[in-house]
Structures are given as structure tokens and as C-alpha cells.
Amino acid sequence: MKPEFFVNNRKKLRELSKSHMLVITGNGLMQRNSDVTFPYRQDSNFWYLTGINEPDLILVMDKTKEYIIAPTRSHSRTVFDGGLDVEEITKTSGLETIIDDKEGWKLLQARLKRVAHVATVSPAQAYIDSIGLYTNQARAQLMQRIKEINPSVEPLDLRPALVKLRSIKQPVEIAAIQAAIDTTVDAFVAIQKQLPKAVTERDLEAIATSRFIKAGVHHAYEPIVAAGKNACTVHYIANSSAVSPDEFVLMDIGAEVSNYAADITRTYHPGEPTKRQQAVLEAVVDVQEFAKSLLKPGVILRDYEQRIEQYMGEKLRALGLISTIDTENVRTYYPYLTSHFLGLDVHDVGEYDKPLESGMVLTVEPGIHIFEEGIAVRIEDDVLITETGIDVLSKKLPPM
């Protein structure tokens, strides 16, 4: 990404947020154990505005000024982790003013005491119970410090503006997503060739990881390589069981290029599938084709999902899994939605109650999970909404 990309993103955000002062933090490092951290990943909103992958930075946009507040690193941390490359930060982001922590907060404090509002990205709750996830607390700490300086300041949430900007992908973003997809497709092709020889799920995961390392990219998320009944667990990530020549292997894998994700799923058989297995596979492929036929500008995803649920119900009834098509019965075997937005986050920002627009990127991933039979199939492709319909970005990889 050239610095103009980030400069223009900041300009657009300023226009949407009117004349308010903007203060946005990057992510901090997260403890893995003892003094070891998890691999660092920048906050997607902060990266979208700066392109900087360093932790603990703060972006300030105030009237005509833009600057980064950079933390002061101890001598020992600089020796072990390296210092901040100010020249590189400027070159990447197009931000010419980088201020150290002490001077930066002195400047920011003086302004915060005189403003009634500050626009920022609202903090997430510390723990999201529904998915068992602790969140990065950098945003919460920033808000706490702002409130300590000016208890009466009213925070304005930048998330709606950032959703609006990020949901429509620019050509350079689409190119990054396409590069991630192409790398992932290469990994799947290599996996297909080695599948009959695979002993464990880990063998197949290793092929993808090796391909990604050689390409100089990372996994966008924990890969799913699930043989047989393991695939009935939607987000199975143990990837340690034996591969059977008689069972499907479901693989959900995506590379990440310049922080943009691919998200592709295929379900392969090491040998010859049974008639029952083939029937389930063909049903999922048929549902996916139906879903693709519906996507175009103006479609509202919540309505689209209802149509797919009905169509999936017909397939489940034909397979003898249900007798009555209703939400409860369908979701017993199809426990998720078909599409989500894709971009800087695997489950990217986007609005499910508003019409789709050209430039949005989504997944299309129906699946059938039959727990009592130990059969699970999911097929997932990544698509770009165009002026007239979709472009299947992962079309180089056949569905089965």
C-alpha cells in the first residue's frame, strides 16, 4: 500500500466526522505467558488509517494537524525488540509528525481540556462472553486517560464512519484480497495432491503453512483441518486426528496479505465417497450456486439469508434429515449463515440490514453438519459485488 492510500483514508474519515477532534489508538501487545507475547496484529481501523504495525501508537487528527504519539521504550526493550523506525513510519503512513510520549501527551492534554467532544473508536467490553474472548484493552485505556484529563468530554464513536469507509473496497484492497486468495488456492491445490498420502490432519495443515511461509504471508486465522466427525464442530482447530480413507476432510484456510484475508473452505475425500457422502456434497454445492445467483447490488443480506434457509431446508428434506422446513429444523444441520463480509478482518465490518453495494467483498459458505452420521460438508468461496452481480475471486479452485 502506498502512503496515499492511508492519507486518503484519513481525509475521508475527517469529512465524515466533520470538525471533531479524532484520537485513535493502535493495539497493544498481549501476554501469551510470562514475558512472552502473542504474535502482534495491529488494530484493523488503526492500520486502515496509518499502515503502521507498531504497538502502542496513538493517532491524533485535530483541525489541520495530524500526528502520532509514540511510546518511549526502555533501553532494554530497545536492545531486545528494536527501536521505532520513525523514518519508516513516516514513509509508510504519510504522517510527518511523530512525537514522543511525554511531549505528545502534553500537546494532546492541552487540547483535550478545551474540547467538548472527542471522536474515537469506542472500546469493546473486556470479555465477550458469547465467544469466550478477552479483548485488547488499548482503546479502553485510551478512553480512561482522556477522561482523567477532561471528565466532561463526550466521546463520539467513529465505528459507523469506519464501517462505511471499510465496507467498500478500493482497487488496491481488492488486489490484496485477491493475492491472499490466490496464495490460498495454491495451498489447496497442493493439499489435494497430497491428500491420499496424509496420515493426520496436521500433515495437511503443514502443507498450507509451508506454502504461506514460502510466499511470505501468514494464516489469517487458525486453520481448520477436520477429518470425519471432527468437521461437525464448526470451528474445530485441534487438527491432530488421523485421516481416514473413508471419510471427508473439511479444510477452512485463508492467507493474509498486507493484513487482508482470504477465507476458503473445501471438503475433499481421500478416496471414493459413498453415495450418501456424495449426495450431501452435491446438496451443499447446489445451495452455494443458488446463493451466488442471488447476490448483486441492492440485496439485503438478512433477506438473502432467509431465502437460503428455505432452499437449504428443501435439500435437507430431500436428504431425509428433516420433514418440516422451519428455522429450528434447518439450523440443526446448518448452524450458521451463508455470508459474511471479508477484508481486514476475516469477519469484516459491514451492515446486514442495508443494501449491498458494488465493491463489497463477501464469503459464500453454506454447509451441512450431520452429527449423528459423522458427516460434515462446507464449501466456501470469496466474491466481489460488481455493478451487475458478483465476481467469484476464488473461481480458480473447483468446488469439489
N, C-alpha and C positions, 0 to 999 in steps of 0.2 A: 504494500500500500504506500502510495506517495503521500508526502505531508499535506498536499492539497485536499486529500480525502478527509483528513481529520479537521483541517481548518474549515472546510465547508460544512462538516457536521456540526461544529461548534457554532458557526454562523447561523445555520438553520435552527438550532436549539435556542439561540438568543432571540430569534424572530418569534418563535412560538411562545417563549417565556416572557415576552415584552421587555420591560426595562428592569426587571428584578435582578438582584444580585444572586449569582449562582455559585454554590460551593459544593463540590463533588469529590468524594474520596475514592481511591482505589482500594483493593483488598489488602488485608494484612496477611502475614504468614500464619499458618495454622499448625499447632503442635501435633506431631504424629505420636511420639513418645519421647520422654526425657528431653534432650535438647535437639531432637531431630524433627524437622518439619515435613508435612506433606508436600509433594511437588506443587510449585506455585502456579496458580492460574489467575490472571487478572480479572477483576470485575468487568463484565461484558460492556456495561454502559461507560465505564471509565475508559476502557480500551477503544470503544467506538468514537470517543471524543479526543483521544490522545495518541493511541497506538503504543503506549508505554507499558512495558511488562514488569516494571519495578514495583515492589510493595510499599505501602505506607505513604504514597504521594497524595497530595490534595490539589485539585484544580480549582482555581478561582477565576470567575469571569464577572467583572464589575465595571459597568459603563464601557469605556473604551479599553480597559486594562484586561489582560489575561496573563496569569502567571501560575507557576507550580511551586507549591511549598514542599521542599524535600527534607526528610528527617536527617538529623545529624547522627552519623554512625560512629560507634566507638572504634578505637584503634584496632582492638582485637577482632571485631566483626569485619572491619575493612580488610584485615590481613587474611581472614578465613574466607569471606564471601566476596571480597572485592568492593571497590567504591562505586559511587554513582558516576556514570559517564554523562556529564552534563552536555557535552557536545553532541553525543549520540541522541540524547533525549530531545534536544532542540532540532536536530536533523530529522528525527522521526515524526515529531508532533507538529512542527511549525511554531512551537511556543518558544519565544526568545528569552523570556524572563524566568529563571529558575532561582528561587530564593531559599536560603537555609531555614530550618525550622524556627529558630529564635526570631529572626528578622521577619520572616513570613507571617508568623502569628501576631507579631507586633503590628504589622501593617493591617492584617485582617481584623484584629481586635478593634482597632481604631474605627474601622468602617462598620463593624457589626454593632457597635454601641449607638450608631446613628441611623440604623435602618429599622423599619417596622416588619419587613418580610425578608426571608432568605429562601431561595429556591434550591432544593437539594433532592436527592433520591431517598425517599423515606426508608428507614430501617425495617428489616424483616424482624419478626419475633425471634427470640433467641433459640427456641426449639420448636420445630414444626412437628407436632405430634402425629399427624396423619401419615407422614412418611418417615418418622423417626430420625429427623435430621437436625443437627446443630448448625446454625448459620454463622457466616463470617460476621463478626461484630464491629468491623471498621466503621460502617455507617452509623451504628448506634453510638459509638464512642465520639464520632464527629459531632453528632447532634447534641450529645451531653456537653461537650466542650463549648459549643455555640451557646447553649442555654446558660452555661455558667458565666459567660461573658455578657449576655443580654437575655435575662429570664423572660422578658416580654416579647421577644422576637417571634413572629409567626412563621413556621416552616411551610413552604409550598412544595407539593410533591411533583417532581419532574417526570415521574414514571409515565403518565399518559402521553406527554410530549415525546418521550423517547420511544414508546411503543409505536406511535405514529411514524416517527422517522425510521426506526429499525425494521418495521414490518415490510416496507417497500424496499427491495434490494436494488442497489446501484449496480451497474455493469461490473465494476471491479469486485464487488461482493459475490455476484453470481459466478464470476470467474474463479474465485477462491473456493466456493462451494463445489463447482464443477471439478476443480483439481482434487478436492477431498474425495469426491465421488469416484473419479477415475482411479485414484490410488486404491480405494476400497474395492472397486470392481476387479482390479488386478489381483488383489489378495483373494477374492472369491474364486477367480479362475484357477489360481494356484491351489487353493483348498480342494476344489473339485477334482483336480488331477490326482491329489494325494489321498483323497477320502477312502478309497478301498484299502489302503495300507494303514490307515490310522488305527492305533490301539486305544488311545484315550482322547477325550475331549481336548486335553491340554496340547496334544500333538497338533490339532487343527488351529487352536489359538496361537500356537507358536509360529505357524506359517504366516498368519496375518501380522503378528508383531514383527517378525523378521522383515516382511515386505515394507512395513511402515518405517522401521528403523533405517532401512536402506534408502527409502525415499526422503528421509529427514523429517518425518512427521510423527505425531502421537496418535494414540487412540483418543477419540472424542469422548468416550465413556467406557466403563468397564465392559469388555466384550462378553457376549452371551454365546456359549457353545454348549448346547444342551441335547444330549442323546436320549432317545426314547422318552420315558415318562418324565425325565427331568424338565423337558420342554413344557410340561403342563404348568410349571411355575414360571410365570411370565418374565420375571427378572432374575432368573437363575444365573448366578455368576461363579459358582464353585469351579466349574469347568475341570473336574477331576475324575469323572466316572469313565468306565470303559465304553467304547463304541461297539455296538453290535451290528453284524452284517444284516440283521433282520429288522432294524428299526431306523426311523428317520433321525437325522441330526439337524436341529434348528440352530442357525447361527445369525445373530444380530450384531453387526460390526460396523464401525464407522471411523474413518480417519479424520483428523483435524488439521486443516491447513490455514495458516495465518489466523488461528482462533475460530475459523468457520468449520462447521461439522458436516459430515456425511452421516447418513443413518439408513443402512440397508439390511434387509433380512432375507435369507433364503432357507428353504428346508429341503435338504438333499437326502437321498437314500444310498448307502454304500453298495447295495446290491440291486435286487429287483423288488419293488414294492408289491405288497399284496393288493388284491382288488379293493379291499377296504381302505387301505392306505392311499391308493391312487385316487379313489373316489373323494376322499377328504381333501387331498391336494388339489384336485381339479375344481372342487367347490370353492376353495379359497381363491384360486386364480380367477375364477369366474366372478366372484364378488369384487375382487380388485379391479377387474376390467369394467365392471358396472360403475364402481366408484370413480374411476378415471373419466368415464363418459359424462359424469355429472359436473365435473369441475370446470369453471370458467368465471370470468369477472361477473360480479353481481350475486353469486351464490353465497348464502349464509350457512356457515358450517354446521350450526345446530340443526337446521332443517335438513341439510345434506346427510347428517348422521342418522336422522330418523328414517330417511329413505333407505339407507344402507342396512339399518337394523331390520327393517321389514324384508328386504331382499335376502339378507343373511338368514332370517327366520325360515324363508322358503327352502333354502339349501339345507338347513338343519332338519327341517321336517322331511325332506327327501332322503336324508341320510338315516332317518328313523330315530333321531335323537330327541325330538320334541313332537308333540301332536298339536299343540296350540301355539300360535305365534303371538307372544307378548314379551314385554321387556324382561321380565324375570326369567322366563324360559330361555330367551335368546342369550342373555348375559351369563347364563350358567356355562355356556360353551364359548362365548365370545365376550370376554370380560373387560374390554377396553374400547376406545373409539378408533376410528379408521385413520384419522388425520390429525397431525399437529404441525405447527409452524416450525421451520428449520432455519438456522442461521448461526449467530454467535453462540447461542445455546442450542443444545440438541432439541429441547423443548423450548423453542424460541418465543419471543414476545409476539403477540397478535391477539385480535379480538374475534371471538367466536360468534358474536351476535351482530356483527357488521358485515356488509358485503365484501367478498374477495375482490382484490384489485390486481391488475397486471403488475408483475414484479415481485409478488409474494412467492415464497418457496414453502412447500409443504411435503409431508410424507403421505403415502397411501399404503396402509398396512393392516388389512383385515387378517383375522386368524381364527382358527377353531381349535379348542383345547378340550379333549375328551379324557377327563381324569380316569374314568372307570375302564377305559381301554388302553391308557398309556400312550395315546396318540395326540400329537400337537403339531399344527402347521401354521406358520405365519409367512406371508410374502410381503415385502416392503420395498417400495421404490420412492425416489425423491423427484418431485415435479415442480416446475416453474409455471405459475399462472401467466398466460400470454393474453394478448388482446382478444383472441378468439377461442381459447381453450387452455391446453397445457402443452408443455414440452417435458417429456419424461427424461430427466437428466441422467438417470441410471439405465437408459434403454439398451446400452451395450451388453448388459447382463441378462440373459433369458430368465424368465420367472421360474423355470424348473428344468 
